[in-house]
Amino acid sequence: NALYACPHGVIAMSQTIPNFVETSTNLASVKKKEGFFFIQTSQRSSIESSKEDIAKLAIGDIVYISGTIYAARDAAHKRMIDALDNGEALPADLTGQLIYYVGPAPARPGQPIGPAGPTTAGRMDAYAPRLLDLGLGGMIGKGNRSRAVMDSIRENEAVYLAATGGAAALIARSIKKYTVLAWPELGPEAFAAMEVENFPAVVVADCHGGDLNAEGIAKRVEAAL
């Protein structure tokens, strides 16, 4: 249900049709067709998408996500793990999907959502490996991840993306629809689906073991010596 644009191309994922990759150097408008989003380009080719396509993402890639992603913070993650422990189904099939770590502010009249900046990803570190083992394709948040999460990202060929902290109102402009799917009593921490267009993020952990945060720290230390 989600689509990733990066210097390597545009990766689109759907639960209902074959996945594909579109490659282009010129990203244009976003359209909806046959239940999923894709990016129209001046030059476009399509191939089937798989874990190999996520492997094309590398740390430092700037991506623009369009389609359906899921919103969940720590409270919703705990509910998901409790559900799995009890043999219950999750609110959505997370296979190949993205979860955005966010607890949005209330929406103004006529708006689908209020400011929606990223939550510190470390809050979800205790839960992320379990979901990655189930096929979760990636996560969006801010900050570092634990070694267990980084290892799980590599082992499960997933990706961790960072959204810009402090830009909650700007990020909200890319969110066109917000629908609570489970646990509404959690308020802004409920599990929800979000329709996004050109949601900006940066790859900070890839399935090759790349860690942009660690790389940045190493460069700063080297520069200080």
N, C-alpha and C positions, 0 to 999 in steps of 0.2 A: 504493500500500500504506500510505500514511501519511495522517493526519488532523490538521488544524490548527484549533484553536479560538481565536478572537480577538474583539475588540470588534465587528468587522465581521461575524462569523458563524463558521461551522465549515466548513473546507474539507477534503474527504475525497478521497483519490486511490487508485485501484486499477488494477492492470495487467490484471485479468480482466473487469471490468465497467465500464460508463460511469461517469466521475467525476461528482461532484455537490457542491453546496454546501448545507449545512443552516444556516438562520439561526434564532437563538433568543436570548433574554435569560436563559434559565435552563438551564444545563448540568447534566445529571443523571448517571446511571450509564452505564458502558461495556459494550457487549455485542458478541459476535462473531456475524456472520451472513454466510453465503454467501462465506466466505473472506476477509472484510475486517472491520475494526473501524469502528463508527460510535458516535456519542454520542446516546443517547436524550435528548430534550428535551420539555418540556411543550408547546412549540409548534415545529413543524418543517416546513420546506418544502424541496424538493430541486430543483436545476437541474443541468444538465451543467457539469462543471468543465473548465477549460482554463488556459492561461497568464493569461487575464484574471482568474482567481480569485486567483492569486498576487499580481497587481497590487493586490488589495484589502488586502493586508498592508502596514502602514506602520510606520516606526520607532517604537518605544515600545510597540507592541502586545505584550501578554502572551499567550502561546500555551500550549496544553496538547496535546501530540502523542500520539496513540494509533494503533497499528498496527505495521507493519514498517518499521524504518529500518535503515541499515547502519552498521557501526562500522569505521573505518579511520584509521590514523595515517600518519605520513610514510613508514614502510617499506612499508606496503601501497599507498600512493599511488604510490611509485616502481615497484612491481611492476605496477601497473595501466598506467602510462605505458609501461613496457617492453613489456608485452603489446600495447598498441596499436601501438607502433612496429614490432613483429614481426608485425603482422597477426593477432593472436590475440584471441579473445573475452574480455571481462571476466567475472569470476565471477558477475555479476548485471547485468541491464538497469537502468541508472541513470536512465533517462528518467523525469522527474517525481518522482524519489526524493530522500530526505534521507540525507546521510552525517554521522554524529556522529564528531567527532574525539576518540577516546577509546582508552586502553589500560587496560582494567580490571584491578584487582587480583584475585588468586585468590579464588574463591568459598568461603565457609564451607560446611560440610556442610549439605545440604538447601537451599542458596540457588542461584539460577541464575547469580549474578554477584557479584563483590566490589565494593568502592567503585569508582565509575565517573565520576569528574569529568572535565570537558572539558580537552583539550589546547590549548595556544596555537596558534591557527589559522594564524599566520604560517608555521609549519613546512610547511604545505600550499600556500602561495601559489604556489610554482613549478609546481604540478600542477593547481590548481583551474581555471584558465581552459580548459584542454583538456577537462576533464570537463564543465564548464558548456556548452561548445560542443557536446558530445554530448547535452545535454538534462538534465543533473543539475538537479533542482529547487531544491535548497538545501543548506546546510551548517550544522552546529551546532558551536560551539567557544567560545573566549574570546579577547579581545584584538582589536587592529586588523587590517585587511587591507591589502594593497598596493593602489596605484592601479590596477594591471593587473587585480586581482581585482574591485575595486569597479566598474571599467568593464565587466568581463565579466558581473557580476551584473545591471547595468542592461541591457546589450545582449541578454542571454539571458532576461530577465524572470524572474530567480531571486531568492533571498532568503538572507540570512545571519542566523542566530539565535545568541544567546549563552545558554549554560547557566551557572549560578552556580559559579564557582570556589570551592573550599574546602567544598563541600557534596556531596562524592563519595558518602558513605554514604547521604545523603538521596535523591540522584538515583537510586541503585541500587534504591531501593524501587519506582520506577516501571518498572523493567526486569523483565519476567516470564519472558523466555526469551532465551538467548544461544547461537547456533549458529555455529561456525566454518565458513565456506564455502570458504576458500582460504588457502593458505600457512600451515598450522598451525605450521611451523617458526619463524615469527615470534613465537610465544608470544602475549602480550597485544596485539601489534600486528597479529595476523592479521586478514584481512578476514572479517567476521562479520555475521550478521543478528540483529537484536534486536527482540523483541516488547515494545512499551512501552504503558503505560496512563497517561494524564495526565502525560506527561513535560513539566515546566515549562521554558519558555525565553522570551526576549524578542527581538523583531525589532530588530536593530541596523543592518542594511543592507537597503534595499528596492530594487525595480526602478525606482523613480523617481529614484534617485540620493541618497536619504536616507541619512545616516550619523550614527547616534546618538552614537557616540564623538566624532566631530568636533564635533557640536552641543553635547555636554556640555563639551568643552574650551573652545569659544567662549564659553559662558555663564559658565564659571568665570573666564576672562580678563576678560570684561565686568564681572563682579561685583567683580573686584580693582581695576578702574580707578577 
